[in-house]
């Protein structure tokens, strides 16, 4: 809760905002912390001798419209209350801190540079990163710790598609003090970084071949906030009821006499740590966050039904065990198609 804001007042304001049309909220980058972060990106591009300064506008999600060097940044990052709604509904904010937002902007700047000079159409680009025409899927199967891809934003994102591979490689190259020459010198992705270094030196000082002058930046902010979340909130995945025995091993089945006020119900413990569990497991496995969230929610429901508890003196140990257990199940799901090995 915001300090000094009664819960019923926030509920009323929240419902009013949810019914509001995005285009009527008067949202803008100017005057927000986002403006300074974008200026920081432009300075990094300037320092790298890149003439392109892609326009950044408020959109319904992160991204560049395909083939256009213009960067969309989620609208809720421009307003504290809308960010709060995002966190409550999605149980996470994809990039929340200034540094996270800058990391995403570097990634999107990679897309913009690619599109501005049509690099993806060249034979050399496709030889280095793969065919741009490769099908683009939200459900991809990454190879954790592969030496053929850089690591920049969470989810082994460079492995998703050649276009994302270039954007991630560009972002690592652009990041000050990344020391990419040394960090990646013995890895397969080193040649990709060398390519970026050379191609930026060639095209960076040039005017872009493609611009986004005629792109309607208001197009992405149609409809209400409620409609936005109906469109973007992922479906929860069905989770099989296999795990009761394991949950009984991880959590306590009864509270010792006299400890009723100290021991926390396991489902409340999981709710407390759900966001960090989902975020970290998604980050390290690359599994779709909706699937991870569904698994943790299943644990919440079963722990409540089974009336399990957490000994506060062992809460850190329990959290570590729960994280390891859930991560193992998610790796099964990612590589074997199901949480349980049959």
N, C-alpha and C positions, 0 to 999 in steps of 0.2 A: 504494500500500500504506500501511496505517497504520504509523507508526514503531514498530519493535520487534515487529511482528506477522509471524511467518514465513508465507510463502505457503501452505504446506501446512496450517497451523493455520486460516488464513482460509478456505481451500477447504472444510475440514471444517465449520467454523461456518456458512459460507454455505449449504452443502447442507442442514444441519440447519434453518436458518431458512426456506429455501425450502419445506420440507415442513411447516412449522409452520402451524397455523391462526391466522389473524389475531386472532380473538376470544380466543385463549389467550395472547397476548403481553403483555397487561396495558398496552397503549398508552394514553396519556392526554395531554391538552394541559397539564394542571396540572404546574408544575415544569419545563417546557421553555421554550425561547426563544419558542415559539409563543404562550404565554400573554401575554407582554409585548407581542407584536405585535398580538394581538387587543385587548388593553387600549388600545393606541395607536389602533386603529381606532375603538373605542368613544369615546375622547376626541375624535377628529375629528368623529364624529357628534354628540357632545354640543356641541362648539363650533359646529356648523352648526345647532344647535337642533332636532335630530332625536331624538325620544323613542325610536324603534325602536332596540333593540340586539339584532340577530339572534343567536341562539345559534350558536356555531361548534363543530363536532364533527369527529372523525376519520372520514374516508370513504375510498372507494377511488379517488376523483378529486375535482378541483375542481368545485364546482357547488352550485346550490340544487335540491332536489327541485321539480319543476314545480309552480308555484302556491303554494309554501310559503316563508315568510321565515326560512329556516334555512340556514346555510352549511356545506358539507362541504369539508374541507381534506385533502389526501392523507396517509394514515397514515404514509408513510415520512418525512415531514418532522418527525415527532415522535421519530425515533430515528436516530442517526448511522449505524449499521450498515445499517439498511434504506434509508437514503438512498444509501449506497454501492452496494447491490444495484440500486437504481433506476438509478443512473448507469451501472453496468456493463451492465445488460440493455437499457435504453432508449437508452443512449449520450447521455443528456441528462437534466437535471432541470428541469422546466418553470419552476419558480420556486424558486431556491436561496437567494439572499441575503435578508436581512431586508427590504430595500427592495422586492425583487421580490415577496416574499410579501405585503407590505402593498399593493402595487399590485393584486395579484389579489384581495385581500380587499375593496378599494374597489370593484372591478368586481362581485364577488358581492354586496356590500352594495347595489349598484344593482338587481340582480335582486330582492333581498329587499324593498327599498323598493317596487318595482313590484308585487310579489305581495302585500305587506302591505296595500296600499290599492287593489288591483285596478285600477291605472291602465290596464293594457293592455286593459281592457274598455271604456274610454271612447272616445267618438268623437274627442275632441281628441288623445288619445295616438296613435291610429291615423292621424290626419291628419298628425301631425308625424313619426312614425317608420315608419308602414306597418302593414299588417294583421298582428296577432299570429298569425293562423292560417296565415301563409305557410309552406310546407314548409321544414323545417330540414334542411340538408345539411352534412355535414362537408367535402365537396368543393365549395367555392364559388369564384367567379372575381372576386377583388377588382380594383378600379380603383386602382392605386397613386397616391398623392398626390391623390386626389379631395378637393375642398374641401367636400364635403357631409358628411364624417364626421370625427369627432375621432380622435386617435391616442393610445392609452394602453398596451395590451399588444400584444405582437408579432403579426404576421400580418394586419394591417389588419382586426382582429376585429370592429370595429363594422359592417363590411359583410356580415357573415355572416347576420344575421337582425335584424328590428326589435327583438326582445328584447335582443340583444347590442348593438345600436346605443344603446338607452336605457342599458344597464348601463355601457357605455364613456363615454357622455356624462355620466352621473351621477358616474363615477369621476374624470373630468377636473374636473368642477365641485367635487367634494369635496376634491381634492388641495390642500393648503395651498400658497400662493404659485404656483399654476398660472397666475394672471393671465389667466384665460380670456376676460374681456371684451376685453382688448387683443389677445391672441394670435389669437383667432378672429373678430375683429370684421368682417372683410371676406369671410368664408367662408359657404358655404351652411349649415354646421352651427351657425352662431351662434344661429339661432332655436331650435335644440334645447336649447342651453345656457340660453337665456333661459327656455324652458319649464320646464326642471328647476329653475331658480332660483325661479320663481314657484310651481311645484307643491309644492316642498319647504316654502316659506314657508306654504303653505296646510295641508298634511298633516303636516308635521314635528312640530308640537306635539301631534298627536292620537294616541290609542291606535290600534294597528293594527286593521284590520277582520278580518284573517286572522292566525292564530297557528299555530305548529307544535308545540303542547304535547303532542300525542299521537303525534308522529313517533318511530318506533323507530330511534334512532341506531345501534343495533347491526346493523341490517339490511344495511348496505353492507359489513360486515366478516365475511362468511361465507366459508368455504372457506380453502384454504391460499394462501400467497404465490405458489406455482407456478401455481395455478389463476387467480389474479389476473392474472399476466402472460400466460397463455394467452388470457385474455379481452381484455386491453387492448393487447397488442403488435400493431401494425398489420402487415399483410401487405406483404412487400417487392414493389416494382413490377418488372415485366420491362423491362429496358433493352436496346434494340437495339445490335448490335455495329457501330456506325458510326464510332467515335471514335479508332481506333488511330493514324491519320495525324496527327490533332491532338495526341494525347498525345506522339508522337515529336517534334513541333515544340516542345512546351512543355518537355519533359524531355530530358536528355542520353541518347544511345544507347550511349555507352561511357565508361569512366573512363580519364582520362589515366594513363600509366604512373607509378607511384609515388604515386598519389592514392587507392589502394584503401581505405585506412583512414579517409580524410576524406570521401569522397563517399557520400551516403546513398542507398540504394535508394529509388526514387520511391514504391513502395507503402508503405514504412515512413514516409516523409515525409507521405503522405496520411493514414495511420492516425493519426499524431501530431496532425494538424490537422483530422481529420474532424469532431470535435464542433463546433468553432468554425465550420467551413465550413457544416455543415448548419444550425446555429443562425442564422447571419447570413443565409444565402440564404433560409431559411424566413421570417425576420423581414421582409426587404425585398421578397420576391416574394409572400408569402402562399400559396405552394404547399405542399401537404401535406408534412409533414416526413418521412413514410415514403417518399414519392416522391423527395425530395431525397437522403435517406440511401441509397436504392437506386442512384441515379446515382453518388454518390461511391464506394460499394462496388464498383460496376462498374469505375470508374477504378482502384481499388485492385487488383482482380483482373487487369485488363488490363496495368497497369504491371508487375506481378509476372511475368506471362507474357512480356511484351516485354523484360524485363530493362532497365528504364530507371532513370536516376539523377538526382540533384540536386547541382549544384555548390553547396557551402555558401556560397560568396561571392555567389551569386545567389539564395539561398533566399527572401528577402523578395520579390524580383521574380517568382520562380516562383509563390509563394503568391498574389500579387496577380493574376497572369495566370490562374492556375487558378480563382480566385474569380470573376473576370470571365467566364471561359469557361463555367463551370458555371452562373452566374447567367443568362447569355444563353440557354443550353439550357433552363433551367427556365422562363424567360419564354415561350419557344417552346411548351413543354409546356402552360403555363397558358392561353395564348391561341389556340394553333393545334392543340392536342390531341396533339402529338408533340414530342419533343426536336429532331427534324430537320425543317426546312421542305422539303416534297416538292413 
